Amino acid sequence: MDEIAELRDALDRLHAAFEDLTIRGLRSAGPRDLAKLAALRDEFRDAGAGHLAERLGAAIELTQAGDHGAAAALLRAMTAVRLFDRMLTVEVAASLLAADASAADAEAAREAAAAEED
């Protein structure tokens, strides 16, 4: 579950960075902002979320180049991150429900075994 917590933390930091860039605008993004995004890109790549890293990388490159497509790339990255966030939430919830169901099944089996012994 530590990996999930680390991913949640990275997602929270990325959402905050996106909000900041959305409010201030991409043209105001300086080297510090882009370095933060690059670090997050690397973190997601290392976590196995290469598709997010690619989207972030494209947004970073276009922003650095002053390309007019940077805003669209940022929106695509934001969309991919939101989808990833939702999918992660569903996966975590499903695993927690499965664990609860397994625990309930084990408890029922113990109770049945205890009832047979009596």
C-alpha positions in Angstrom: 0.0 0.0 0.0 3.0 2.3 0.3 3.3 2.5 -3.4 -0.3 3.6 -3.6 0.4 6.3 -1.0 3.4 7.5 -3.0 1.3 7.6 -6.2 -1.4 9.6 -4.4 1.1 12.0 -3.1 2.6 12.5 -6.6 -0.9 12.9 -8.0 -1.7 15.6 -5.4 1.5 17.5 -6.2 0.8 17.2 -10.0 -2.8 18.5 -9.6 -1.4 21.4 -7.6 1.2 22.2 -10.3 -1.5 21.9 -13.0 -3.8 24.3 -11.1 -1.0 26.8 -10.6 -0.1 26.7 -14.3 -3.7 26.9 -15.4 -4.3 30.0 -13.2 -1.0 31.8 -14.0 -0.8 30.6 -17.6 1.8 28.6 -19.4 3.8 31.6 -20.6 4.5 32.4 -17.0 6.0 29.0 -16.4 9.7 29.3 -15.5 12.5 26.9 -15.2 11.5 26.0 -11.6 7.9 25.2 -12.7 9.2 23.0 -15.6 11.7 21.3 -13.3 8.9 20.4 -10.9 6.9 18.9 -13.8 10.0 17.1 -15.1 10.6 15.6 -11.7 7.0 14.4 -11.5 7.3 13.1 -15.1 10.3 11.0 -14.0 8.4 9.8 -10.9 5.5 8.6 -12.9 7.8 6.9 -15.4 9.6 5.1 -12.6 6.2 4.0 -11.1 5.2 2.4 -14.4 2.9 5.1 -15.7 4.7 5.8 -18.9 1.7 7.1 -20.6 1.5 9.9 -18.0 5.2 10.6 -18.3 4.8 10.9 -22.1 1.9 13.4 -21.8 3.9 15.4 -19.2 7.0 15.3 -21.4 5.1 16.6 -24.4 3.6 19.5 -22.4 7.1 20.4 -21.0 8.8 20.3 -24.4 6.1 22.4 -26.1 6.1 24.9 -23.2 9.9 25.3 -23.3 9.7 25.8 -27.0 7.0 28.5 -26.6 4.8 26.4 -29.0 1.2 27.4 -29.3 0.2 23.8 -28.9 1.5 23.7 -25.3 -1.9 24.6 -23.8 -3.5 21.7 -25.7 -0.7 19.4 -24.6 -1.2 20.5 -21.0 -4.9 19.8 -21.2 -4.2 16.3 -22.6 -1.8 15.7 -19.8 -4.4 16.9 -17.2 -7.1 14.6 -18.7 -4.8 11.6 -18.7 -3.8 12.3 -15.0 -7.5 12.7 -14.0 -8.3 9.4 -15.7 -5.4 7.7 -14.0 -6.4 9.1 -10.7 -10.0 7.7 -11.1 -8.7 4.3 -12.2 -6.3 4.2 -9.3 -9.2 4.9 -6.9 -11.3 2.2 -8.4 -8.5 -0.3 -8.2 -7.7 0.5 -4.6 -11.4 0.3 -3.7 -11.8 -3.1 -5.5 -8.7 -4.5 -3.7 -10.0 -3.4 -0.3 -13.4 -4.9 -1.0 -11.8 -8.1 -2.1 -9.7 -8.2 1.1 -12.9 -7.6 3.2 -14.7 -10.4 1.3 -11.8 -12.8 1.9 -11.7 -12.0 5.6 -15.5 -12.5 5.8 -15.2 -15.8 4.0 -12.4 -16.9 6.3 -14.4 -15.9 9.4 -17.5 -17.8 8.1 -15.3 -20.9 7.5 -13.9 -20.7 11.1 -17.4 -20.4 12.5 -18.6 -23.3 10.4 -15.7 -25.4 11.6 -16.4 -24.4 15.2 -20.0 -25.3 14.8 -19.2 -28.8 13.4 -16.9 -29.5 16.4 -19.7 -28.6 18.9 
